[in-house]
């Protein structure tokens, strides 16, 4: 075989193996930074960052903003009235309510104002209400997607089209690593207590994938049972010392091969294998909560004792932040409430309320909240009209991309404030004069604006973190529409 043909064949095999599911958790091996203080593609941030780390709490399925955050007392008088045509204004709806009467359904839950900022919060969120002065409620979120798959893909990767790099992958690529013994980007999928097992939206590895970026930047999904990472434990009869000897031999062979053909991917593989070996010591220590005080455990609530619970994952996220993990994405499913919303929402709120508040308070008491950014959002919101028959205590709501609520805390974000406003139906974003608007200048916030703001708080100009692919300088916030930093919410 000609030397060039031989090199290409070897390179193709290595690229295949690097992305295949083999060895010590290949997803881990393909996503870890092995050198302490590894610099990212940017070399340095574009300006001084306000945050070093990010925790993204993703409520998959789309929580109802009108039942949790967007208080609309006037809806009680409009119960069972049809949504006025001028409010909907021809907006696309899903097939589930295309031919429905679109009857107004007020929330059955009580709201009250909390904190110095007087934020309205639902009675289902008493613990979050207690930290209201640390929260920035963005009530004017909107998105392009009306169904779950494109909606989740858009908020996680900046595009409805699958195959683009995730937010965490962009951060790993651009900023590099803060530690040498753990991944830059970790994903925690939480068990949930919804009872609606038949209507739970799937999560896909592409939501934390690398797309066209190098595979070493993809998220590492920890398991909720057994070893947190596949093949973390040595097989029976294999000691850590013997494993180290095996790694040394493989490294020598790889170094010899690298010298022969000069493939830079070999050096990446060597570094990843060394990182995986170090993780055999660092991950068990990370996930062992024995050193946590009873006071801390109690802060996160009783569910923290359950492996895989949202509460436990929030505590693990704090521990990861302490150990230099750059980005942690905590998923919580079961928010797709097309029917029996009050009962399901009550259980879901129980699952996340105390842990979210505890995460904020825990980081704050450790002096970490000021440089740790917390983001909480679903993929879109819920309709003010009922799906099914409207009743006072048992109703459902359909998908609604035109307005929903996200919140942020820490990392240079102003606390105790609301940003943006919606109409009396929680259906459209409106400007200060009450007129419909999706203009950023009128405080409307698109998904790409949220992502641009996250990058900004980490010292990144979203327009300048790019990767050349298919003839374009690709970026997280897209090349079709302009994205904006939400400067009004920055401290």
C-alpha positions in Angstrom: 0.0 0.0 0.0 1.3 3.5 -0.8 2.4 5.4 2.3 -0.3 8.0 1.8 -3.0 5.4 1.5 -1.7 3.6 4.6 -1.8 6.9 6.6 -5.4 7.6 5.5 -6.5 4.1 6.4 -5.0 4.3 9.9 -6.4 7.8 10.4 -9.9 6.6 9.4 -9.7 3.7 11.8 -8.6 5.9 14.6 -11.4 8.4 14.0 -13.9 5.6 14.0 -12.6 4.1 17.2 -12.3 7.5 18.9 -16.1 8.0 18.4 -17.1 4.4 19.1 -18.4 2.9 22.3 -15.4 0.9 23.5 -13.0 0.9 26.4 -13.3 2.9 29.6 -16.5 4.7 28.7 -15.7 5.9 25.2 -18.0 8.9 25.6 -15.8 9.9 28.5 -12.6 9.2 26.6 -13.9 11.3 23.8 -14.8 14.3 25.9 -12.2 14.8 28.6 -9.4 17.3 28.9 -6.3 15.6 30.3 -3.9 18.5 31.1 -4.4 20.8 34.1 -5.2 24.3 33.0 -5.7 23.3 29.3 -6.4 26.4 27.4 -9.3 26.6 25.0 -9.4 27.7 21.4 -9.8 31.3 22.5 -6.6 31.3 24.5 -8.0 34.1 26.7 -11.5 35.5 27.2 -12.5 38.5 25.1 -13.1 40.6 28.3 -13.1 40.0 32.0 -15.7 37.3 32.9 -18.2 37.7 35.7 -18.7 33.9 36.0 -16.3 31.0 35.8 -18.8 28.1 35.8 -22.4 27.4 34.7 -25.1 25.1 36.1 -28.0 24.8 33.6 -31.2 23.3 35.2 -33.3 22.1 32.2 -36.9 21.4 32.9 -37.6 19.1 29.9 -41.2 19.1 28.7 -42.0 22.8 29.2 -43.3 24.1 32.6 -46.4 26.2 32.7 -45.3 29.8 33.2 -48.9 30.9 33.9 -49.1 28.5 36.8 -45.7 29.1 38.3 -44.3 32.6 37.5 -46.5 34.8 35.3 -49.2 35.9 37.6 -52.4 36.9 35.8 -55.2 37.6 38.3 -57.6 39.0 35.7 -58.0 35.5 34.1 -60.4 34.5 36.8 -63.1 36.7 35.3 -62.5 35.2 31.9 -62.8 31.6 32.9 -64.1 29.4 30.0 -64.3 32.4 27.6 -62.7 31.8 24.2 -59.3 33.3 23.6 -60.0 36.5 21.5 -58.8 36.0 17.9 -56.8 39.2 18.0 -54.7 37.7 20.9 -53.9 34.6 19.0 -53.5 36.6 15.8 -53.2 33.5 13.5 -50.4 32.0 15.5 -49.6 28.4 14.7 -50.8 25.9 17.3 -50.2 22.2 17.6 -52.4 19.5 16.1 -53.6 18.6 19.6 -55.6 21.9 19.9 -55.9 23.0 16.3 -59.7 22.4 16.3 -60.3 23.2 20.0 -62.4 26.1 21.3 -59.3 27.6 23.1 -61.2 28.4 26.3 -59.4 30.4 29.0 -58.2 28.4 31.9 -57.0 30.5 34.9 -54.4 29.0 37.2 -55.9 27.3 40.3 -52.8 28.2 42.4 -52.3 31.2 44.6 -49.5 33.7 44.1 -47.8 36.2 46.4 -45.1 38.7 46.3 -41.7 37.9 47.8 -38.4 39.6 48.5 -37.5 43.3 48.3 -38.2 43.2 44.6 -41.8 41.9 45.2 -41.5 39.0 42.7 -44.7 37.1 42.2 -44.2 33.4 42.9 -46.7 30.5 42.9 -47.5 28.8 46.2 -45.9 25.6 44.9 -42.5 27.2 45.1 -42.1 28.4 48.8 -38.3 27.6 48.9 -37.5 29.5 45.7 -39.7 32.3 47.0 -37.4 32.5 50.0 -34.4 33.3 47.7 -36.4 35.6 45.5 -33.9 38.4 45.9 -31.3 36.2 44.2 -33.5 35.4 41.2 -33.9 37.2 37.9 -37.2 36.2 36.3 -37.1 36.6 32.5 -40.8 36.5 31.7 -40.4 37.4 28.0 -38.7 34.3 26.7 -39.7 33.1 23.2 -38.6 30.5 20.7 -39.1 29.3 17.2 -40.1 25.7 18.0 -43.5 24.5 18.9 -42.7 20.8 19.5 -40.4 19.2 22.0 -37.6 17.7 19.9 -36.8 20.9 17.9 -37.4 23.0 21.1 -34.9 21.1 23.2 -32.4 21.0 20.4 -32.7 24.7 19.8 -32.1 25.8 23.4 -29.3 23.2 24.0 -27.4 23.7 20.7 -28.7 27.0 19.3 -30.4 25.4 16.3 -33.5 23.3 15.7 -31.5 21.2 13.3 -29.8 18.2 15.0 -26.1 17.9 14.8 -24.9 21.2 16.1 -22.5 21.5 19.1 -24.1 22.0 22.5 -23.6 25.0 24.8 -21.3 23.0 27.1 -19.3 21.7 24.1 -18.8 25.3 22.9 -17.6 26.3 26.4 -15.2 23.4 26.6 -13.8 24.2 23.1 -13.5 27.9 23.7 -12.4 28.2 27.3 -10.7 24.9 28.0 -10.4 23.1 31.4 -10.3 24.3 35.0 -9.1 21.0 36.3 -7.2 17.9 35.3 -9.1 15.1 36.9 -12.7 15.6 35.8 -14.5 16.5 32.5 -15.2 20.0 31.5 -18.8 19.3 30.8 -21.0 16.8 32.8 -24.6 15.9 32.3 -26.9 14.7 35.1 -30.2 13.1 34.2 -32.6 13.1 37.1 -35.3 10.7 38.0 -38.7 12.4 38.5 -42.0 12.0 40.4 -44.6 12.9 37.9 -46.8 9.8 37.6 -47.3 10.6 33.9 -44.9 7.9 32.7 -46.8 7.6 29.4 -46.0 11.2 28.3 -42.3 11.8 29.2 -40.2 13.3 26.5 -36.9 11.6 25.6 -33.5 13.1 26.0 -30.9 12.5 23.4 -27.1 12.4 23.6 -26.9 15.0 20.8 -28.3 17.6 23.3 -24.9 17.4 25.0 -22.9 16.4 21.9 -20.1 18.1 20.0 -21.6 18.3 16.5 -18.7 19.4 14.2 -16.4 20.3 17.1 -13.7 17.8 18.2 -15.3 14.9 20.1 -13.3 15.5 23.3 -15.6 18.4 24.1 -18.8 16.4 24.4 -20.7 16.1 27.7 -20.2 13.2 29.9 -23.5 11.8 31.1 -23.2 10.3 34.6 -25.4 7.3 35.4 -27.9 7.4 38.2 -27.1 3.8 39.4 -24.0 1.7 39.5 -20.8 3.3 38.4 -21.4 7.0 37.6 -19.4 6.3 34.4 -19.3 3.1 32.5 -16.3 0.8 33.2 -15.1 3.1 35.9 -14.3 0.2 38.2 -11.6 -2.3 37.3 -12.6 -5.9 36.6 -12.3 -8.4 39.3 -8.6 -9.4 39.8 -7.3 -6.2 38.1 -5.6 -3.8 40.6 -5.0 -0.1 40.1 -1.3 -0.8 39.9 -1.7 -3.4 37.2 -4.1 -1.1 35.3 -1.4 1.6 35.5 1.1 -0.8 34.0 -1.3 -1.7 31.2 -1.8 2.0 30.5 2.0 2.6 30.4 2.4 -0.1 27.9 -0.4 1.2 25.7 1.1 4.7 25.9 4.5 3.4 24.8 2.9 1.7 21.8 0.9 4.8 20.9 3.9 7.0 21.2 5.8 4.7 18.9 3.0 4.7 16.4 2.7 8.5 16.6 6.4 8.8 15.8 5.9 6.6 12.8 3.0 8.3 11.1 2.7 11.7 12.9 -1.1 11.5 13.5 -1.9 14.2 16.1 -5.1 12.3 17.1 -2.8 9.7 18.8 -1.5 12.2 21.3 -5.2 13.2 22.0 -6.0 9.5 22.7 -3.0 9.1 25.0 -4.1 12.2 27.0 -7.7 10.9 27.2 -6.6 7.5 28.4 -4.5 9.1 31.2 -7.5 11.3 32.2 -9.8 8.2 32.3 -7.3 6.5 34.7 -7.3 9.6 37.0 -11.1 9.6 36.9 -11.1 6.1 38.6 -9.9 8.0 41.7 -11.6 11.4 41.3 -15.2 10.3 40.4 -15.8 8.1 43.4 -14.6 10.8 45.7 -16.8 13.3 43.9 -20.0 11.3 44.2 -19.5 10.2 47.8 -21.6 12.5 50.0 -20.3 11.1 53.3 -18.3 14.3 53.9 -21.4 16.5 53.6 -22.8 17.7 56.8 -26.3 16.8 58.0 -27.2 20.5 57.8 -26.2 20.6 54.1 -28.1 17.4 53.3 -31.2 18.7 55.1 -31.0 21.9 53.1 -31.5 20.0 49.8 -34.4 18.1 51.2 -35.3 14.4 51.9 -35.0 13.4 48.3 -31.2 14.0 48.4 -30.8 10.6 49.9 -32.1 9.0 46.7 -29.5 8.2 44.0 -30.5 9.9 40.7 -32.9 12.4 42.3 -32.9 16.0 41.2 -32.0 17.0 44.8 -29.0 14.8 44.8 -27.9 16.0 41.4 -28.1 19.6 42.5 -25.8 18.8 45.4 -23.5 16.9 43.0 -23.5 20.0 40.7 -22.3 22.1 43.6 -19.5 19.6 44.3 -18.5 19.6 40.7 -18.3 23.4 40.7 -16.0 23.2 43.7 -13.7 20.8 41.8 -13.4 22.9 38.7 -16.0 21.5 36.3 -16.8 24.2 33.8 -20.4 23.3 32.8 -23.0 21.0 34.4 -26.4 20.4 32.8 -29.0 18.9 35.2 -32.1 17.6 33.4 -35.4 17.1 35.0 -38.2 15.5 32.9 -42.0 15.1 33.2 -43.2 18.7 32.6 -45.3 17.9 29.5 -48.7 18.5 31.2 -51.4 18.2 28.5 -53.8 16.9 31.1 -54.2 16.7 34.9 -51.8 19.6 35.2 -52.5 20.6 38.8 -51.7 17.3 40.4 -48.6 16.7 38.2 -47.3 20.2 38.6 -47.6 19.9 42.4 -45.4 16.8 42.4 -42.9 18.3 39.9 -42.6 21.5 41.9 -42.0 19.5 45.1 -39.1 17.7 43.2 -37.3 20.9 42.2 -38.3 23.7 44.5 -36.2 23.0 47.6 -33.1 21.7 45.7 -33.0 24.8 43.4 -33.2 27.1 46.4 -30.7 25.1 48.3 -28.2 25.2 45.4 -28.4 29.0 45.3 -28.1 29.3 49.1 -25.3 26.7 49.3 -23.2 28.4 46.6 -23.8 31.7 48.2 -22.7 30.7 51.7 -19.5 29.3 50.2 -18.8 32.5 48.3 -19.2 30.8 45.0 -22.5 32.2 43.7 -20.9 35.4 42.5 -18.9 33.6 39.9 -21.2 30.6 39.3 -24.1 31.3 36.9 -27.3 29.3 37.4 -29.9 29.1 34.6 -33.3 27.4 34.8 -35.6 27.0 31.8 -37.7 24.7 29.7 -37.9 24.5 25.9 -41.1 26.7 25.7 -44.1 27.5 27.7 -47.8 26.6 28.0 -51.0 28.0 26.6 -53.4 30.1 28.7 -56.3 28.1 27.1 -57.2 24.7 28.3 -56.4 21.5 26.5 -59.5 19.4 27.1 -62.5 20.5 29.1 -61.8 23.5 31.4 -62.5 22.9 35.1 -61.5 24.7 38.2 -59.1 22.0 39.5 -58.3 19.6 36.7 -57.0 20.9 33.4 -54.1 20.6 30.9 -52.3 23.1 28.7 -50.7 22.8 25.2 -47.3 23.9 24.0 -46.7 27.7 23.7 -43.5 29.1 22.1 -44.6 32.7 22.0 -43.9 33.5 25.7 -42.5 31.7 28.7 -40.4 32.3 31.8 -36.8 31.3 32.6 -34.8 32.4 35.6 -31.1 33.1 36.3 -29.1 33.6 39.5 -25.5 34.4 40.4 -22.7 35.0 38.0 -23.1 38.8 37.7 -26.9 38.7 37.2 -29.1 41.2 39.1 -31.3 39.5 41.7 -34.8 40.3 42.8 -35.9 41.6 39.3 -38.3 40.7 36.5 -37.3 41.3 32.9 -39.9 41.6 30.2 -43.7 41.5 30.3 -46.6 39.6 28.8 -50.2 40.5 28.0 -53.1 39.8 30.3 -53.4 36.3 28.9 -49.7 35.3 29.2 -49.9 34.7 25.5 -47.9 37.5 23.9 -44.8 39.5 24.9 -45.7 43.2 25.0 -43.8 46.5 25.1 -44.2 49.2 27.7 -47.3 50.4 26.0 -48.9 46.9 26.1 -48.5 46.4 22.3 -47.3 43.0 21.0 -43.7 42.8 20.3 -40.9 40.3 19.8 -38.2 43.0 19.4 -35.3 42.7 21.7 -35.5 46.5 22.2 -38.9 45.9 23.8 -37.3 43.4 26.3 -38.3 40.3 24.3 -35.7 37.6 24.8 -35.1 34.9 22.2 -33.3 31.6 23.0 -30.2 33.0 21.1 -30.2 36.1 23.4 -30.2 33.8 26.5 -27.2 31.9 25.1 -25.4 35.1 24.1 -25.8 36.3 27.7 -24.5 33.1 29.2 -21.4 33.4 27.0 -21.0 37.1 27.8 -20.9 36.4 31.6 -18.1 33.9 30.9 -16.1 36.6 29.1 -17.0 35.5 25.6 -18.3 37.6 22.7 -20.7 35.2 21.1 -19.9 36.5 17.6 -16.2 35.7 18.0 -16.4 32.1 19.4 -16.5 30.4 16.0 -15.6 27.2 14.2 -15.1 26.9 10.5 -17.5 24.3 9.1 -19.1 23.9 5.7 -17.7 27.1 4.5 -19.1 29.2 7.4 -17.7 30.5 10.7 -20.3 28.7 12.8 -21.2 29.8 16.3 -23.7 29.0 19.1 -26.1 31.8 18.4 -26.4 31.2 14.7 -25.5 33.2 11.6 -29.0 33.9 10.3 -30.3 36.3 13.0 -28.6 38.7 15.3 -28.3 37.7 19.0 -28.1 40.2 21.9 -26.7 40.3 25.4 -29.5 41.1 27.9 -27.6 44.0 29.5 -30.5 45.2 31.6 -30.2 42.1 33.8 -26.5 42.4 34.4 -25.2 43.8 37.7 
